Amino acid sequence: MYDQMILKATGCTPDEARHVEGYMRLTFGTLDGLGADFKREARSALKDARLDPKAAEDNARSYGLRP
């Protein structure tokens, strides 16, 4: 569900969308309440995920976000 929203908000790849969701979940208990801030937070999380793709993958998997 969130992967499509993240893809649209950031233009990232599908694998990066999992990474972005993982990083967003580190900060927010639920992503439903972000509303208008979702796009900004997704872009910020994408920057973080791209800094260390291995850590981003490990984090995504810790939330059950698998390819």
C-alpha positions in Angstrom: 0.0 0.0 0.0 2.6 2.5 1.0 5.0 1.5 -1.7 2.8 3.0 -4.4 2.5 6.2 -2.5 6.2 6.4 -1.9 7.0 5.6 -5.6 4.6 8.5 -6.6 6.0 10.9 -4.1 9.7 10.3 -4.7 10.2 8.7 -8.1 12.4 6.1 -6.5 12.8 2.4 -7.5 10.5 -0.3 -6.0 13.4 -1.6 -3.9 14.1 1.9 -2.7 10.4 2.3 -1.8 10.8 -0.6 0.7 13.9 1.2 2.1 12.0 4.5 2.4 9.1 2.9 4.2 11.5 1.3 6.6 13.2 4.5 7.4 9.8 6.3 7.8 8.7 3.6 10.2 11.8 4.3 12.4 10.5 7.8 12.9 6.7 7.4 12.9 4.6 4.7 14.6 2.1 4.8 11.7 2.3 6.4 8.3 -1.4 7.1 8.1 -1.3 10.2 10.2 1.3 12.0 8.0 -1.2 13.5 5.6 0.3 16.4 3.7 3.7 15.7 5.3 3.9 12.3 3.7 5.7 13.5 0.5 8.2 15.6 2.4 9.0 12.8 4.8 9.3 10.2 2.0 11.8 12.4 0.2 13.8 12.8 3.3 13.8 9.1 4.0 15.0 8.4 0.5 18.0 10.6 1.0 18.8 8.6 4.2 18.3 5.3 2.5 20.6 6.2 -0.4 23.4 7.1 2.1 23.8 3.4 3.1 21.8 1.0 1.0 23.0 -2.0 3.0 21.7 -0.5 6.3 18.5 0.5 4.5 18.0 -3.1 3.3 18.6 -4.5 6.8 16.2 -2.0 8.3 13.5 -2.7 5.7 13.8 -6.5 6.4 13.5 -5.8 10.1 10.0 -4.5 9.4 9.1 -7.5 7.2 9.5 -5.4 4.0 10.9 -8.0 1.6 11.5 -7.8 -2.1 
